Amino acid sequence: MKKTALFILALLVFASCASDKPLTASQSLRKAEALKAQWIDSVRTATDNIFADKEIRLGDLVMPLAWTVYAPDDADDLALYISLHGGGGAPPQLNDQQWRNQQVLYHPQHAVYLCPRAPFNTWDLHFRPELDEFYHRIILMAVSHLHVNPDKVYVMGYSAGGDGVWRLGPRMADTWAAASMMAGHPGDVSLVSLRNTPFMIWCGANDAAYNRNIECQMRIEVMDSLHRADPEGYRFEGHIVADKGHWMDRVDTAAVAWMAQYTRNPYPQRIVWQQGDALHEHFYWLSAPPDELAKGKEVRVDLEGNTVRILRCDYTSLTISLCDSLLNLDQPVTVVYQGKTLFEGRVARRASTLRRTLATRGDPAYVFPAQLTLRLQ
């Protein structure tokens, strides 16, 4: 899923027409920092209306926002908790009431606590595919106006909001520092993309509607199995709360402190990427052909030193974005797929690649000076 060009138009203004000679590591770092500074200024201007109006408009859809800053006025490096309300397929008045209730459920410290009101009143009100762009804009507004650290963004939700977290957690896993699901139903969601995103599951033992308690217990077992097979990944906690129904009497507030201990790692050494209901072209430092995206398609990649091992790829080609935080770009890079070496050599750092990746991803963590696109089939 491509991010809108709204927030990166200013990049075209300062995109250099000068020679695009290879950069050294120090030159690349300085260039990246300068680009990020200019980009954040453009984002601040582009999100002024969201900050002032406390709502996001995309086409005919409107998402009202409510937030509280639990920090001194001059604080920076804040966390952002996006908290999704309950309700779902219900009259608008009920969803409005649930949105107001969500605004006072949790009180994270040194953080912005933000509750979006879903643009819909349907059962899937928080996780329709078109909503991912809304969450992206929320983050950009909070980073540029509210001093939020983009590596400290968390998503959480109760009931229908928990339904949303089940889907948003995996499909936007490269966005979140951690996620927590409260009293939601997982449906048919796959959790394999959560390899690098800590995930918490909360459900009352007596929450039998739609078999939530049974389904949540099953997903706890899935996460446990994934973690046992890959002990460095799939960090999680699961709580089926004894003697509690759909309302857990706030015992789930422990999720706030649990999530806060984690910061996003944008450059994991192992990536498991499976497409969900909302199709995404990019995930961490990988990109797939936009015309080949489909639910269920999967990529698995390991990085060992300067060697990228593609273990599985359901696409005809794969783009690998590289930076000095990921590997040593002063040394040759090797890419291996199914026992065959597809590439071996130096990959140049270039200012044009920095600009292009910043413009494409709309996330300061995913500004890469080098890329490889390799044909696999």
C-alpha positions as CSV (number, residue, x, y, z in Angstrom):
1,M,0.0,0.0,0.0
2,K,1.5,3.3,-1.1
3,K,1.6,6.3,1.2
4,T,-0.1,9.4,-0.1
5,A,2.2,12.0,-1.7
6,L,0.6,14.7,0.4
7,F,3.3,14.7,3.0
8,I,6.3,14.5,0.8
9,L,5.6,17.0,-2.0
10,A,8.2,19.4,-0.4
11,L,10.9,16.8,-1.1
12,L,10.5,17.6,-4.8
13,V,11.5,21.2,-4.0
14,F,14.8,20.4,-2.4
15,A,15.6,17.3,-4.5
16,S,19.1,18.1,-5.9
17,C,19.8,18.2,-9.6
18,A,23.5,18.0,-8.9
19,S,25.8,15.0,-9.6
20,D,24.7,11.9,-7.8
21,K,28.1,10.6,-7.0
22,P,28.5,7.7,-4.5
23,L,28.6,8.9,-0.9
24,T,30.9,7.9,2.0
25,A,29.3,6.7,5.2
26,S,29.7,10.0,6.9
27,Q,28.5,11.9,3.9
28,S,25.4,9.7,3.7
29,L,24.6,10.2,7.4
30,R,24.9,14.0,7.1
31,K,22.8,14.0,4.0
32,A,20.1,11.8,5.6
33,E,19.9,14.0,8.6
34,A,19.5,17.2,6.5
35,L,16.8,15.6,4.4
36,K,14.9,14.4,7.5
37,A,15.0,17.9,9.0
38,Q,13.6,19.4,5.8
39,W,11.1,16.6,5.5
40,I,9.8,17.1,9.0
41,D,9.3,20.8,8.4
42,S,7.2,19.9,5.3
43,V,5.2,17.3,7.3
44,R,4.5,19.8,10.0
45,T,3.0,22.2,7.5
46,A,1.0,19.4,5.8
47,T,-0.5,18.3,9.1
48,D,-1.3,21.7,10.5
49,N,-5.0,21.2,9.7
50,I,-5.1,17.8,11.4
51,F,-3.5,19.3,14.5
52,A,-5.8,22.3,14.5
53,D,-9.0,20.6,13.6
54,K,-8.4,17.3,15.4
55,E,-9.7,15.3,12.5
56,I,-8.4,13.7,9.3
57,R,-10.4,13.9,6.1
58,L,-9.7,11.6,3.2
59,G,-12.2,11.7,0.4
60,D,-15.7,11.3,2.0
61,L,-14.3,9.8,5.2
62,V,-13.7,11.7,8.4
63,M,-11.8,10.5,11.4
64,P,-12.2,12.7,14.5
65,L,-9.3,12.6,17.0
66,A,-9.0,13.2,20.7
67,W,-5.7,13.2,22.5
68,T,-4.1,14.0,25.9
69,V,-0.4,14.7,26.5
70,Y,0.8,13.1,29.7
71,A,4.0,15.1,29.9
72,P,5.3,18.6,30.6
73,D,4.9,21.2,27.9
74,D,8.5,21.2,27.0
75,A,9.0,17.4,27.0
76,D,10.2,15.6,23.9
77,D,11.0,12.0,22.9
78,L,7.4,11.2,23.8
79,A,5.7,7.9,23.1
80,L,2.4,7.7,21.1
81,Y,-0.4,5.3,22.1
82,I,-3.1,4.9,19.5
83,S,-6.1,3.5,21.4
84,L,-9.0,2.1,19.4
85,H,-12.5,2.2,20.9
86,G,-15.2,-0.5,21.1
87,G,-18.6,-0.7,19.5
88,G,-18.5,-1.9,16.0
89,G,-21.7,-2.7,14.1
90,A,-23.9,-0.5,16.2
91,P,-25.7,2.9,16.0
92,P,-23.4,5.9,15.7
93,Q,-24.4,7.0,19.2
94,L,-23.1,3.9,20.8
95,N,-19.7,4.1,18.9
96,D,-19.5,7.8,19.9
97,Q,-20.0,6.7,23.6
98,Q,-17.4,4.0,23.3
99,W,-15.0,6.6,21.7
100,R,-15.5,8.9,24.7
101,N,-15.0,6.0,27.1
102,Q,-11.8,5.0,25.4
103,Q,-10.3,8.4,26.0
104,V,-10.2,7.9,29.8
105,L,-9.3,4.1,29.9
106,Y,-5.5,4.4,30.0
107,H,-3.0,7.0,31.2
108,P,0.5,6.4,29.8
109,Q,3.2,8.6,31.1
110,H,5.6,10.7,29.1
111,A,3.3,10.0,26.2
112,V,0.6,11.2,23.9
113,Y,-2.6,9.1,24.3
114,L,-4.6,9.4,21.2
115,C,-8.1,7.9,20.4
116,P,-9.3,8.1,16.9
117,R,-13.1,7.8,16.3
118,A,-13.5,5.3,13.4
119,P,-15.0,6.8,10.2
120,F,-17.4,3.8,10.1
121,N,-20.1,2.1,12.2
122,T,-19.5,-1.4,10.9
123,W,-18.1,-4.5,12.6
124,D,-14.7,-3.9,10.9
125,L,-14.7,-0.2,11.7
126,H,-11.0,0.0,12.7
127,F,-9.3,-2.2,10.1
128,R,-10.7,-1.7,6.7
129,P,-7.8,-1.5,4.3
130,E,-8.2,2.2,3.6
131,L,-7.7,3.1,7.3
132,D,-4.0,2.3,7.3
133,E,-3.4,5.7,5.7
134,F,-5.3,7.4,8.5
135,Y,-3.0,5.8,11.1
136,H,0.0,6.9,9.1
137,R,-1.2,10.5,9.1
138,I,-1.8,10.3,12.8
139,I,1.8,9.3,13.4
140,L,3.1,12.1,11.1
141,M,1.0,14.7,12.9
142,A,2.2,13.5,16.3
143,V,5.8,13.3,15.3
144,S,5.9,16.8,13.8
145,H,3.6,18.6,16.2
146,L,3.7,16.7,19.5
147,H,7.4,15.7,19.8
148,V,6.7,12.0,19.4
149,N,9.5,9.6,18.7
150,P,8.5,7.5,15.7
151,D,10.2,4.5,17.2
152,K,7.9,4.7,20.2
153,V,4.5,4.3,18.6
154,Y,2.1,1.7,20.1
155,V,-1.3,0.5,19.1
156,M,-3.9,-0.9,21.5
157,G,-7.7,-1.4,21.5
158,Y,-10.7,-2.8,23.4
159,S,-13.5,-5.0,22.1
160,A,-14.0,-3.9,18.5
161,G,-10.8,-1.9,19.0
162,G,-9.2,-5.2,19.9
163,D,-10.5,-6.6,16.6
164,G,-8.6,-3.8,15.0
165,V,-5.4,-4.6,16.8
166,W,-5.5,-8.2,15.7
167,R,-5.3,-7.0,12.1
168,L,-3.3,-3.8,12.4
169,G,-0.6,-5.4,14.6
170,P,0.7,-7.8,11.9
171,R,0.0,-5.8,8.7
172,M,1.7,-2.6,10.1
173,A,4.2,-4.5,12.2
174,D,7.1,-2.4,10.9
175,T,5.3,0.7,12.3
176,W,4.7,-0.3,15.9
177,A,7.1,-0.6,18.8
178,A,4.6,-3.0,20.4
179,A,0.8,-3.8,20.4
180,S,-1.8,-4.9,22.9
181,M,-5.2,-6.5,22.1
182,M,-7.9,-6.3,24.7
183,A,-11.1,-8.4,24.4
184,G,-11.2,-8.6,20.6
185,H,-11.8,-11.5,18.2
186,P,-8.9,-12.5,15.9
187,G,-11.0,-13.8,13.0
188,D,-8.8,-15.5,10.4
189,V,-5.7,-13.3,11.1
190,S,-2.2,-14.7,10.7
191,L,0.3,-13.7,13.3
192,V,3.6,-14.6,11.5
193,S,4.4,-11.0,10.5
194,L,4.7,-10.2,14.3
195,R,8.2,-11.7,14.4
196,N,9.8,-8.4,15.4
197,T,6.8,-6.7,17.1
198,P,6.0,-7.5,20.8
199,F,2.3,-8.4,21.1
200,M,0.1,-8.8,24.1
201,I,-3.3,-10.6,24.3
202,W,-5.9,-10.0,27.0
203,C,-9.3,-11.7,27.3
204,G,-11.7,-12.5,30.1
205,A,-12.0,-16.2,30.8
206,N,-15.8,-15.8,30.8
207,D,-15.9,-13.7,27.6
208,A,-17.7,-16.4,25.6
209,A,-19.5,-14.2,23.0
210,Y,-18.2,-15.2,19.6
211,N,-15.9,-17.7,21.4
212,R,-13.5,-14.8,22.2
213,N,-12.0,-16.6,25.1
214,I,-11.4,-19.8,23.2
215,E,-10.1,-18.0,20.1
216,C,-7.7,-15.8,22.2
217,Q,-6.4,-18.9,24.0
218,M,-5.7,-20.5,20.7
219,R,-3.8,-17.4,19.5
220,I,-1.7,-17.5,22.7
221,E,-0.8,-21.0,21.9
222,V,0.1,-19.9,18.3
223,M,2.4,-17.2,19.6
224,D,4.0,-19.6,22.0
225,S,4.7,-22.0,19.2
226,L,6.1,-19.3,17.0
227,H,8.4,-18.1,19.8
228,R,9.6,-21.6,20.6
229,A,10.5,-22.2,17.0
230,D,12.3,-18.8,16.8
231,P,13.3,-17.8,20.4
232,E,14.8,-14.4,19.4
233,G,11.4,-13.4,17.9
234,Y,7.7,-13.3,18.6
235,R,7.9,-11.7,22.1
236,F,4.5,-11.8,23.6
237,E,2.4,-12.2,26.7
238,G,-1.1,-13.8,26.9
239,H,-3.6,-13.3,29.7
240,I,-6.9,-15.1,29.9
241,V,-8.2,-13.4,33.1
242,A,-10.0,-15.7,35.5
243,D,-13.5,-14.8,36.6
244,K,-13.8,-11.9,34.1
245,G,-16.1,-11.5,31.2
246,H,-15.9,-8.9,28.4
247,W,-15.0,-6.2,30.9
248,M,-11.8,-7.0,32.7
249,D,-12.1,-4.4,35.4
250,R,-8.9,-2.6,34.2
251,V,-6.5,-5.4,34.9
252,D,-5.4,-5.0,31.3
253,T,-4.0,-1.5,32.1
254,A,-0.8,-3.5,32.8
255,A,-0.3,-3.5,29.0
256,V,0.7,0.1,29.0
257,A,3.9,-0.5,31.1
258,W,4.6,-3.7,29.2
259,M,4.6,-2.0,25.8
260,A,6.6,0.9,27.1
261,Q,9.6,-1.2,27.6
262,Y,9.9,-1.8,23.9
263,T,11.3,0.5,21.2
264,R,10.9,-0.3,17.5
265,N,13.8,-1.8,15.7
266,P,13.5,-0.7,12.1
267,Y,16.4,-3.0,11.0
268,P,15.7,-6.5,12.2
269,Q,18.1,-9.3,11.1
270,R,15.2,-11.6,10.3
271,I,12.0,-10.6,8.5
272,V,8.8,-12.6,8.1
273,W,6.3,-10.7,5.9
274,Q,2.9,-12.1,5.0
275,Q,0.3,-9.9,3.3
276,G,-3.0,-9.3,5.1
277,D,-6.2,-7.8,4.1
278,A,-4.6,-4.4,3.4
279,L,-1.8,-4.8,0.9
280,H,1.5,-3.1,1.6
281,E,4.4,-2.6,-0.9
282,H,7.0,-2.1,1.8
283,F,7.9,-3.9,5.1
284,Y,11.0,-3.0,7.1
285,W,13.8,-2.9,4.6
286,L,12.0,-5.0,1.9
287,S,9.8,-4.0,-1.0
288,A,7.7,-6.1,-3.3
289,P,6.3,-5.4,-6.8
290,P,3.1,-3.4,-6.3
291,D,1.3,-5.2,-9.2
292,E,1.9,-8.6,-7.6
293,L,0.6,-8.0,-4.0
294,A,-2.0,-10.4,-2.8
295,K,-3.3,-11.6,0.6
296,G,-1.2,-14.5,1.9
297,K,1.9,-13.9,-0.2
298,E,5.0,-14.2,1.9
299,V,8.7,-13.3,2.1
300,R,11.2,-14.6,4.6
301,V,14.7,-13.1,4.8
302,D,17.7,-13.5,7.1
303,L,20.7,-11.1,7.3
304,E,24.0,-12.6,8.5
305,G,26.8,-10.1,8.5
306,N,26.8,-8.7,4.9
307,T,24.9,-11.7,3.5
308,V,21.2,-11.5,2.8
309,R,19.6,-14.9,2.6
310,I,16.2,-15.0,0.9
311,L,14.5,-18.1,2.3
312,R,11.1,-17.6,0.7
313,C,9.7,-15.1,-1.8
314,D,6.3,-15.3,-3.5
315,Y,7.2,-12.5,-5.9
316,T,9.1,-12.4,-9.2
317,S,11.4,-9.7,-7.7
318,L,12.4,-8.2,-4.4
319,T,13.9,-4.8,-3.5
320,I,16.3,-4.8,-0.6
321,S,17.0,-1.4,1.0
322,L,20.3,-1.0,2.8
323,C,21.9,1.3,5.2
324,D,25.0,1.4,7.5
325,S,22.8,0.6,10.5
326,L,21.9,-2.7,8.8
327,L,25.3,-3.8,7.4
328,N,28.7,-2.6,6.3
329,L,28.2,-0.8,3.0
330,D,32.0,-0.3,2.7
331,Q,32.2,-4.1,2.1
332,P,30.7,-6.3,-0.6
333,V,27.1,-7.4,-0.1
334,T,26.0,-10.9,-1.0
335,V,22.4,-12.0,-1.8
336,V,21.6,-15.7,-1.8
337,Y,18.3,-17.3,-2.9
338,Q,17.6,-21.0,-2.8
339,G,21.4,-21.7,-2.7
340,K,22.2,-19.5,-5.7
341,T,24.1,-16.2,-5.4
342,L,22.1,-13.5,-7.1
343,F,24.4,-10.6,-6.3
344,E,27.8,-10.1,-4.9
345,G,29.6,-6.7,-4.8
346,R,29.6,-3.2,-3.5
347,V,26.3,-1.2,-3.4
348,A,26.8,2.6,-3.6
349,R,25.3,5.0,-1.3
350,R,23.5,7.8,-3.2
351,A,21.7,11.0,-2.3
352,S,18.9,10.2,-4.8
353,T,18.2,6.9,-3.0
354,L,18.0,8.7,0.3
355,R,15.5,11.2,-1.2
356,R,13.5,8.5,-3.0
357,T,13.1,6.2,0.0
358,L,12.2,9.0,2.4
359,A,9.6,10.2,-0.1
360,T,8.2,6.7,-0.7
361,R,8.1,5.5,2.9
362,G,7.2,8.7,4.8
363,D,9.0,7.4,7.8
364,P,12.4,8.8,9.0
365,A,13.5,5.3,10.1
366,Y,13.2,4.0,6.5
367,V,15.6,6.4,4.8
368,F,18.1,4.2,2.9
369,P,21.1,5.3,0.9
370,A,21.4,2.1,-1.1
371,Q,19.0,-0.4,-2.8
372,L,19.1,-3.6,-4.8
373,T,16.3,-4.9,-6.9
374,L,16.8,-8.6,-7.8
375,R,14.8,-10.8,-10.2
376,L,14.0,-14.1,-8.6
377,Q,11.9,-15.8,-11.2
